[in-house]
Amino acid sequence: MKVTIGVIKSLVLGVGLGVSAFEDFRTKKLSSLPIFLTGLAGIILTAVGGEYKNWNLLFRLIPGALVFLAAWSTKESIGYGDAWIILELGCFLPVEEILSVCMAAITIAGFTALLLIVAGHKKGKTQIPFVPFLFGAYILQMYVVGL
């Protein structure tokens, strides 16, 4: 198998999301250092891959910016950490893949929340960490569906 920038980007993003997902699941908080380092790696790999010449790179930041706006307007019902992670996705993925991963994560999180409520383990207002669902959706879409 030939190792390309795309393969390296997929692996780096997978590891970065995995670290953040584990931390979010365990503590329900996210440290900025892993997010920063993963995002920085994404920017460097994108530049090395020659994608910096493409003006579509600015559009990759829009989903994360919108989640920041949602976090601010809901007084952090959606956490700023989730917004940072989605902004991090923009350092690696085109907008359509970001949206696809986010929609899959929202769907998986919704079904999980419904199951937890029906089983009596959680109440309707209980917050659940979102980054593990983003990680699962990314793995599902990148390595199973093949985006």
Residue pairs with C-beta under 8 A, 6 or more apart in sequence:
1 7
5 45
5 48
5 49
6 49
8 45
9 42
9 45
9 46
9 49
9 92
10 92
10 142
12 38
12 41
12 42
12 45
12 92
13 38
13 42
13 88
13 89
13 92
13 93
13 138
14 135
14 138
14 139
14 142
15 38
16 34
16 35
16 37
16 38
16 41
16 88
17 38
17 85
17 131
17 134
17 135
17 138
18 135
19 34
19 38
20 30
20 34
20 35
20 38
20 85
20 131
20 135
21 129
21 131
21 132
21 134
21 135
21 136
22 132
23 29
23 30
23 31
23 34
23 131
24 30
24 81
24 129
24 130
24 131
24 132
25 129
25 131
25 132
28 127
28 129
29 81
30 79
30 81
30 84
30 85
30 131
32 84
35 81
35 84
35 85
35 88
38 88
38 91
39 87
39 88
39 91
40 91
41 91
42 88
42 91
42 92
43 91
45 92
46 52
46 57
46 91
46 92
51 57
56 94
56 95
59 95
60 89
60 90
60 91
60 93
60 94
60 95
60 98
61 87
61 90
62 90
62 95
63 86
63 87
63 89
63 90
63 95
63 98
63 99
63 102
64 83
64 84
64 86
64 87
64 88
64 89
64 90
65 87
67 78
67 82
67 83
67 86
67 87
68 80
68 83
68 87
70 78
70 83
71 77
71 78
71 79
71 80
71 82
71 83
77 127
78 130
79 130
81 131
82 130
82 131
82 134
85 131
85 134
86 98
86 102
86 134
89 98
89 101
89 102
89 134
90 98
93 101
97 141
97 147
100 141
100 147
101 134
101 137
101 138
101 141
102 134
102 137
104 137
104 140
104 141
105 130
105 133
105 134
105 136
105 137
106 133
108 133
108 136
108 137
109 128
109 130
109 133
112 128
112 133
113 122
113 128
116 122
116 126
116 128
117 123
117 124
122 128
141 147
